[in-house]
Amino acid sequence: MEDLVLLTTVIICSVIVLGLLAILALRASSGSFLRRLIGIVIGLLAAVAGASLALPDIGIGVRAVGGVVFILGVLAVANNLRRGRINHNSQ
């Protein structure tokens, strides 16, 4: 039973860390191509991890955390793609 609790804690904490990294990826959109690419990858990982917690019918708190991480991931990807297109056209 303790192993299940530990596994759940690791999964939820890793999703929260991906959400925090997605916040940082929102700021990485003004950098070089490599920074934007890393921001897109982190955003995609955060969106997938958030969706995997938000979609199943489990506790409302976990679904809320998953939804927030999903939204942050989608915003990070969208912001990096939008900023990359604007910077590319201005050159």
Contacts in CASP RR format, 6 or more apart in sequence:
PFRMAT RR
TARGET T0000
AUTHOR 0000-0000-0000
METHOD contacts of the structure
MODEL  1
MEDLVLLTTVIICSVIVLGLLAILALRASSGSFLRRLIGIVIGLLAAVAG
ASLALPDIGIGVRAVGGVVFILGVLAVANNLRRGRINHNSQ
12 53 0 8 1.000
12 62 0 8 1.000
12 65 0 8 1.000
14 49 0 8 1.000
15 46 0 8 1.000
15 49 0 8 1.000
15 50 0 8 1.000
15 52 0 8 1.000
15 53 0 8 1.000
15 65 0 8 1.000
15 66 0 8 1.000
15 69 0 8 1.000
16 65 0 8 1.000
16 69 0 8 1.000
18 42 0 8 1.000
18 43 0 8 1.000
18 45 0 8 1.000
18 46 0 8 1.000
18 49 0 8 1.000
18 50 0 8 1.000
18 69 0 8 1.000
19 46 0 8 1.000
19 68 0 8 1.000
19 69 0 8 1.000
19 72 0 8 1.000
19 73 0 8 1.000
21 42 0 8 1.000
21 43 0 8 1.000
21 46 0 8 1.000
22 42 0 8 1.000
22 43 0 8 1.000
22 46 0 8 1.000
22 47 0 8 1.000
22 69 0 8 1.000
22 72 0 8 1.000
22 73 0 8 1.000
22 75 0 8 1.000
22 76 0 8 1.000
23 72 0 8 1.000
23 76 0 8 1.000
24 42 0 8 1.000
25 38 0 8 1.000
25 39 0 8 1.000
25 40 0 8 1.000
25 42 0 8 1.000
25 43 0 8 1.000
25 46 0 8 1.000
25 73 0 8 1.000
25 76 0 8 1.000
25 80 0 8 1.000
26 72 0 8 1.000
26 75 0 8 1.000
26 76 0 8 1.000
26 79 0 8 1.000
28 35 0 8 1.000
28 36 0 8 1.000
28 38 0 8 1.000
28 39 0 8 1.000
28 80 0 8 1.000
29 35 0 8 1.000
29 36 0 8 1.000
29 39 0 8 1.000
29 79 0 8 1.000
29 80 0 8 1.000
29 82 0 8 1.000
29 83 0 8 1.000
29 84 0 8 1.000
30 83 0 8 1.000
36 80 0 8 1.000
36 83 0 8 1.000
36 84 0 8 1.000
39 76 0 8 1.000
39 77 0 8 1.000
39 80 0 8 1.000
40 76 0 8 1.000
40 77 0 8 1.000
40 80 0 8 1.000
40 81 0 8 1.000
42 73 0 8 1.000
42 76 0 8 1.000
43 72 0 8 1.000
43 73 0 8 1.000
43 74 0 8 1.000
43 76 0 8 1.000
43 77 0 8 1.000
43 80 0 8 1.000
44 73 0 8 1.000
44 77 0 8 1.000
46 69 0 8 1.000
46 70 0 8 1.000
46 72 0 8 1.000
46 73 0 8 1.000
46 76 0 8 1.000
47 69 0 8 1.000
47 70 0 8 1.000
47 73 0 8 1.000
47 74 0 8 1.000
47 77 0 8 1.000
49 66 0 8 1.000
49 69 0 8 1.000
50 65 0 8 1.000
50 66 0 8 1.000
50 67 0 8 1.000
50 69 0 8 1.000
50 70 0 8 1.000
50 73 0 8 1.000
51 66 0 8 1.000
51 67 0 8 1.000
51 70 0 8 1.000
53 62 0 8 1.000
53 63 0 8 1.000
53 65 0 8 1.000
53 66 0 8 1.000
53 67 0 8 1.000
53 69 0 8 1.000
54 63 0 8 1.000
54 66 0 8 1.000
54 67 0 8 1.000
54 69 0 8 1.000
54 70 0 8 1.000
56 63 0 8 1.000
END
